[in-house]
């Protein structure tokens, strides 16, 4: 009975806390925006990699410089892809 009475006394606070949790769960705009941004970043990086490969095949390039750029882009892509997967997982929960 005491526990129930405590709930009744704190009902405004409990209701407010529940509303905040519910709003946090249904408001996914920030995560959705992050997902879009990361998808776009992945697309741009893929295009940069394609262009780099194309340029390397088309004209002579310093292969150390090519490998350096290629590794930079692929590392950047993997980082963005991992962040994207985490954001999508977060959005599902």
OpenMM code with the backbone's topology and positions (N, CA, C; nanometers):
from openmm import Vec3, app, unit

residues = "UNK UNK UNK UNK UNK UNK UNK UNK UNK UNK UNK UNK UNK UNK UNK UNK UNK UNK UNK UNK UNK UNK UNK UNK UNK UNK UNK UNK UNK UNK UNK UNK UNK UNK UNK UNK UNK UNK UNK UNK UNK UNK UNK UNK UNK UNK UNK UNK UNK UNK UNK UNK UNK UNK UNK UNK UNK UNK UNK UNK UNK UNK UNK UNK UNK UNK UNK UNK UNK UNK UNK UNK UNK UNK UNK UNK UNK UNK UNK UNK UNK UNK UNK UNK UNK UNK UNK UNK UNK UNK UNK UNK UNK".split()
positions = [
    Vec3(0.0813, -0.1190, 0.0000),
    Vec3(0.0000, 0.0000, 0.0000),
    Vec3(0.0866, 0.1267, 0.0000),
    Vec3(0.1969, 0.1230, 0.0782),
    Vec3(0.2861, 0.2392, 0.0829),
    Vec3(0.3466, 0.2671, -0.0552),
    Vec3(0.3861, 0.1599, -0.1216),
    Vec3(0.4452, 0.1769, -0.2547),
    Vec3(0.3439, 0.2391, -0.3496),
    Vec3(0.2214, 0.1940, -0.3440),
    Vec3(0.1168, 0.2486, -0.4296),
    Vec3(0.0934, 0.3956, -0.3979),
    Vec3(0.0887, 0.4282, -0.2708),
    Vec3(0.0705, 0.5682, -0.2309),
    Vec3(0.1866, 0.6553, -0.2789),
    Vec3(0.3092, 0.6022, -0.2740),
    Vec3(0.4248, 0.6769, -0.3242),
    Vec3(0.4113, 0.7023, -0.4732),
    Vec3(0.3621, 0.6036, -0.5476),
    Vec3(0.3402, 0.6212, -0.6903),
    Vec3(0.2390, 0.7319, -0.7165),
    Vec3(0.1313, 0.7303, -0.6412),
    Vec3(0.0271, 0.8319, -0.6585),
    Vec3(0.0830, 0.9704, -0.6266),
    Vec3(0.1634, 0.9805, -0.5235),
    Vec3(0.2202, 1.1098, -0.4852),
    Vec3(0.3163, 1.1616, -0.5927),
    Vec3(0.3860, 1.0727, -0.6602),
    Vec3(0.4850, 1.1119, -0.7600),
    Vec3(0.4327, 1.0960, -0.9027),
    Vec3(0.3031, 1.0875, -0.9184),
    Vec3(0.2491, 1.0551, -1.0503),
    Vec3(0.2842, 1.1598, -1.1558),
    Vec3(0.2847, 1.2862, -1.1222),
    Vec3(0.3190, 1.3892, -1.2202),
    Vec3(0.4616, 1.3697, -1.2708),
    Vec3(0.5508, 1.3429, -1.1791),
    Vec3(0.6904, 1.3204, -1.2157),
    Vec3(0.7051, 1.1939, -1.3005),
    Vec3(0.6357, 1.0890, -1.2615),
    Vec3(0.6409, 0.9621, -1.3343),
    Vec3(0.5836, 0.9802, -1.4748),
    Vec3(0.4728, 1.0492, -1.4867),
    Vec3(0.4109, 1.0735, -1.6174),
    Vec3(0.5049, 1.1541, -1.7061),
    Vec3(0.5659, 1.2564, -1.6501),
    Vec3(0.6589, 1.3390, -1.7272),
    Vec3(0.7775, 1.2559, -1.7756),
    Vec3(0.8331, 1.1728, -1.6880),
    Vec3(0.9452, 1.0872, -1.7260),
    Vec3(0.9049, 0.9897, -1.8369),
    Vec3(0.7877, 0.9318, -1.8254),
    Vec3(0.7396, 0.8380, -1.9281),
    Vec3(0.7194, 0.9091, -2.0618),
    Vec3(0.6646, 1.0283, -2.0594),
    Vec3(0.6443, 1.1043, -2.1830),
    Vec3(0.7778, 1.1348, -2.2510),
    Vec3(0.8793, 1.1697, -2.1719),
    Vec3(1.0112, 1.1986, -2.2280),
    Vec3(1.0724, 1.0744, -2.2924),
    Vec3(1.0560, 0.9610, -2.2271),
    Vec3(1.1080, 0.8357, -2.2826),
    Vec3(1.0370, 0.8025, -2.4129),
    Vec3(0.9052, 0.8162, -2.4144),
    Vec3(0.8269, 0.7862, -2.5350),
    Vec3(0.8675, 0.8790, -2.6488),
    Vec3(0.8807, 1.0067, -2.6213),
    Vec3(0.9216, 1.1020, -2.7255),
    Vec3(1.0611, 1.0702, -2.7779),
    Vec3(1.1483, 1.0299, -2.6885),
    Vec3(1.2827, 0.9920, -2.7304),
    Vec3(1.2825, 0.8699, -2.8200),
    Vec3(1.1908, 0.7795, -2.7955),
    Vec3(1.1824, 0.6581, -2.8757),
    Vec3(1.1199, 0.6823, -3.0124),
    Vec3(1.0249, 0.7728, -3.0205),
    Vec3(0.9562, 0.7939, -3.1480),
    Vec3(1.0191, 0.9044, -3.2326),
    Vec3(1.0997, 0.9902, -3.1735),
    Vec3(1.1636, 1.0978, -3.2497),
    Vec3(1.2971, 1.0478, -3.3037),
    Vec3(1.2960, 1.0022, -3.4262),
    Vec3(1.4170, 0.9462, -3.4860),
    Vec3(1.4771, 1.0395, -3.5917),
    Vec3(1.4315, 1.1636, -3.5965),
    Vec3(1.4781, 1.2564, -3.6994),
    Vec3(1.6300, 1.2722, -3.6975),
    Vec3(1.6884, 1.2854, -3.5806),
    Vec3(1.8332, 1.3049, -3.5727),
    Vec3(1.9069, 1.1837, -3.6280),
    Vec3(1.8601, 1.0652, -3.5916),
    Vec3(1.9245, 0.9434, -3.6411),
    Vec3(1.9003, 0.9290, -3.7912),
    Vec3(1.7782, 0.9580, -3.8359),
    Vec3(1.7472, 0.9512, -3.9789),
    Vec3(1.8369, 1.0456, -4.0585),
    Vec3(1.8572, 1.1665, -4.0074),
    Vec3(1.9445, 1.2634, -4.0739),
    Vec3(2.0888, 1.2130, -4.0793),
    Vec3(2.1332, 1.1520, -3.9696),
    Vec3(2.2694, 1.0977, -3.9648),
    Vec3(2.2850, 0.9842, -4.0665),
    Vec3(2.1830, 0.8986, -4.0776),
    Vec3(2.1867, 0.7877, -4.1731),
    Vec3(2.1977, 0.8417, -4.3154),
    Vec3(2.1181, 0.9413, -4.3476),
    Vec3(2.1228, 1.0012, -4.4817),
    Vec3(2.2610, 1.0593, -4.5097),
    Vec3(2.3149, 1.1316, -4.4132),
    Vec3(2.4464, 1.1932, -4.4286),
    Vec3(2.5537, 1.0866, -4.4514),
    Vec3(2.5485, 0.9789, -4.3739),
    Vec3(2.6481, 0.8730, -4.3873),
    Vec3(2.6334, 0.7958, -4.5184),
    Vec3(2.5099, 0.7764, -4.5628),
    Vec3(2.4886, 0.7110, -4.6928),
    Vec3(2.5462, 0.7960, -4.8057),
    Vec3(2.5231, 0.9262, -4.7975),
    Vec3(2.5787, 1.0167, -4.8986),
    Vec3(2.7312, 1.0167, -4.8953),
    Vec3(2.7869, 1.0159, -4.7747),
    Vec3(2.9324, 1.0134, -4.7609),
    Vec3(2.9892, 0.8858, -4.8233),
    Vec3(2.9246, 0.7718, -4.7988),
    Vec3(2.9700, 0.6455, -4.8580),
    Vec3(2.9650, 0.6521, -5.0103),
    Vec3(2.8587, 0.7079, -5.0643),
    Vec3(2.8457, 0.7204, -5.2098),
    Vec3(2.9565, 0.8073, -5.2684),
    Vec3(2.9857, 0.9179, -5.2033),
    Vec3(3.0909, 1.0082, -5.2511),
    Vec3(3.2262, 0.9381, -5.2475),
    Vec3(3.2537, 0.8673, -5.1404),
    Vec3(3.3822, 0.7985, -5.1286),
    Vec3(3.3963, 0.6908, -5.2358),
    Vec3(3.2882, 0.6174, -5.2617),
    Vec3(3.2914, 0.5156, -5.3672),
    Vec3(3.3244, 0.5806, -5.5013),
    Vec3(3.2627, 0.6940, -5.5295),
    Vec3(3.2914, 0.7637, -5.6553),
    Vec3(3.4361, 0.8121, -5.6608),
    Vec3(3.4887, 0.8586, -5.5482),
    Vec3(3.6294, 0.9009, -5.5439),
    Vec3(3.7223, 0.7826, -5.5712),
    Vec3(3.6901, 0.6679, -5.5143),
    Vec3(3.7712, 0.5481, -5.5369),
    Vec3(3.7646, 0.5071, -5.6850),
    Vec3(3.6439, 0.5077, -5.7412),
    Vec3(3.6285, 0.4730, -5.8838),
    Vec3(3.7102, 0.5667, -5.9718),
    Vec3(3.7031, 0.6956, -5.9418),
    Vec3(3.7769, 0.7934, -6.0213),
    Vec3(3.9269, 0.7725, -6.0067),
    Vec3(3.9721, 0.7447, -5.8858),
    Vec3(4.1141, 0.7199, -5.8631),
    Vec3(4.1614, 0.5987, -5.9431),
    Vec3(4.0843, 0.4918, -5.9424),
    Vec3(4.1185, 0.3720, -6.0190),
    Vec3(4.1203, 0.4037, -6.1681),
    Vec3(4.0196, 0.4781, -6.2126),
    Vec3(4.0129, 0.5180, -6.3532),
    Vec3(4.1363, 0.5983, -6.3931),
    Vec3(4.1722, 0.6954, -6.3126),
    Vec3(4.2892, 0.7795, -6.3416),
    Vec3(4.4175, 0.6970, -6.3429),
    Vec3(4.4275, 0.6030, -6.2518),
    Vec3(4.5466, 0.5183, -6.2460),
    Vec3(4.5580, 0.4318, -6.3710),
    Vec3(4.4445, 0.3858, -6.4228),
    Vec3(4.4462, 0.3026, -6.5436),
    Vec3(4.4700, 0.3861, -6.6695),
    Vec3(4.4274, 0.5110, -6.6656),
    Vec3(4.4325, 0.5980, -6.7835),
    Vec3(4.5687, 0.6625, -6.8064),
    Vec3(4.6327, 0.7017, -6.6986),
    Vec3(4.7614, 0.7695, -6.7133),
    Vec3(4.8576, 0.7228, -6.6043),
    Vec3(4.9860, 0.7357, -6.6309),
    Vec3(5.0842, 0.6919, -6.5305),
    Vec3(5.0728, 0.7752, -6.4027),
    Vec3(5.0716, 0.7046, -6.2919),
    Vec3(5.0671, 0.7705, -6.1618),
    Vec3(5.1768, 0.7123, -6.0742),
    Vec3(5.2238, 0.7927, -5.9840),
    Vec3(5.3152, 0.7425, -5.8825),
    Vec3(5.2375, 0.6406, -5.7988),
    Vec3(5.2815, 0.5149, -5.7990),
    Vec3(5.2047, 0.4097, -5.7331),
    Vec3(5.2037, 0.4223, -5.5808),
    Vec3(5.3067, 0.4817, -5.5250),
    Vec3(5.3045, 0.5063, -5.3803),
    Vec3(5.1946, 0.6069, -5.3454),
    Vec3(5.1869, 0.7115, -5.4279),
    Vec3(5.0829, 0.8133, -5.4067),
    Vec3(4.9435, 0.7535, -5.4296),
    Vec3(4.9327, 0.6728, -5.5354),
    Vec3(4.8049, 0.6066, -5.5642),
    Vec3(4.7626, 0.5195, -5.4461),
    Vec3(4.8538, 0.4353, -5.3980),
    Vec3(4.8221, 0.3459, -5.2855),
    Vec3(4.7864, 0.4240, -5.1596),
    Vec3(4.8554, 0.5337, -5.1385),
    Vec3(4.8278, 0.6180, -5.0221),
    Vec3(4.6849, 0.6732, -5.0295),
    Vec3(4.6480, 0.7262, -5.1458),
    Vec3(4.5122, 0.7794, -5.1640),
    Vec3(4.4080, 0.6685, -5.1549),
    Vec3(4.4375, 0.5565, -5.2209),
    Vec3(4.3430, 0.4446, -5.2202),
    Vec3(4.3186, 0.3957, -5.0777),
    Vec3(4.4239, 0.3781, -5.0012),
    Vec3(4.4106, 0.3341, -4.8616),
    Vec3(4.3354, 0.4360, -4.7773),
    Vec3(4.3637, 0.5636, -4.8012),
    Vec3(4.2927, 0.6691, -4.7282),
    Vec3(4.1426, 0.6608, -4.7557),
    Vec3(4.1058, 0.6505, -4.8836),
    Vec3(3.9637, 0.6435, -4.9202),
    Vec3(3.8972, 0.5169, -4.8661),
    Vec3(3.9647, 0.4029, -4.8765),
    Vec3(3.9027, 0.2792, -4.8286),
    Vec3(3.8878, 0.2803, -4.6765),
    Vec3(3.9852, 0.3358, -4.6064),
    Vec3(3.9723, 0.3467, -4.4601),
    Vec3(3.8570, 0.4397, -4.4227),
    Vec3(3.8472, 0.5484, -4.4958),
    Vec3(3.7387, 0.6440, -4.4713),
    Vec3(3.6029, 0.5797, -4.4995),
    Vec3(3.5973, 0.5014, -4.6069),
    Vec3(3.4731, 0.4316, -4.6421),
    Vec3(3.4354, 0.3317, -4.5325),
    Vec3(3.5305, 0.2538, -4.4866),
    Vec3(3.5023, 0.1544, -4.3821),
    Vec3(3.4543, 0.2216, -4.2533),
    Vec3(3.5142, 0.3334, -4.2197),
    Vec3(3.4717, 0.4076, -4.1004),
    Vec3(3.3292, 0.4573, -4.1156),
    Vec3(3.2984, 0.5152, -4.2309),
    Vec3(3.1626, 0.5653, -4.2559),
    Vec3(3.0629, 0.4505, -4.2592),
    Vec3(3.1017, 0.3384, -4.3190),
    Vec3(3.0134, 0.2225, -4.3275),
    Vec3(2.9829, 0.1675, -4.1878),
    Vec3(3.0838, 0.1629, -4.1010),
    Vec3(3.0631, 0.1163, -3.9632),
    Vec3(2.9705, 0.2108, -3.8865),
    Vec3(2.9917, 0.3407, -3.9026),
    Vec3(2.9038, 0.4387, -3.8376),
    Vec3(2.7611, 0.4252, -3.8893),
    Vec3(2.7475, 0.4013, -4.0191),
    Vec3(2.6159, 0.3838, -4.0791),
    Vec3(2.5453, 0.2613, -4.0218),
    Vec3(2.6170, 0.1526, -4.0093),
    Vec3(2.5578, 0.0302, -3.9533),
    Vec3(2.5131, 0.0533, -3.8089),
    Vec3(2.5941, 0.1243, -3.7322),
    Vec3(2.5578, 0.1538, -3.5928),
    Vec3(2.4351, 0.2447, -3.5871),
    Vec3(2.4286, 0.3430, -3.6745),
    Vec3(2.3142, 0.4346, -3.6761),
    Vec3(2.1876, 0.3599, -3.7154),
    Vec3(2.1968, 0.2697, -3.8129),
    Vec3(2.0802, 0.1922, -3.8522),
    Vec3(2.0343, 0.0989, -3.7409),
    Vec3(2.1292, 0.0412, -3.6707),
    Vec3(2.0969, -0.0460, -3.5564),
    Vec3(2.0281, 0.0355, -3.4459),
    Vec3(2.0811, 0.1519, -3.4221),
    Vec3(2.0236, 0.2419, -3.3208),
    Vec3(1.8808, 0.2807, -3.3584),
    Vec3(1.8584, 0.3008, -3.4867),
    Vec3(1.7262, 0.3418, -3.5368),
    Vec3(1.6253, 0.2275, -3.5231),
    Vec3(1.6718, 0.1028, -3.5317),
    Vec3(1.5822, -0.0118, -3.5184),
    Vec3(1.5367, -0.0321, -3.3756),
    Vec3(1.6184, 0.0108, -3.2811),
    Vec3(1.5845, -0.0122, -3.1391),
    Vec3(1.4934, 0.0900, -3.0865),
] * unit.nanometer
topology = app.Topology()
chain = topology.addChain("A")
for resn in residues:
    res = topology.addResidue(resn, chain)
    for name in ("N", "CA", "C"):
        topology.addAtom(name, app.Element.getBySymbol(name[0]), res)
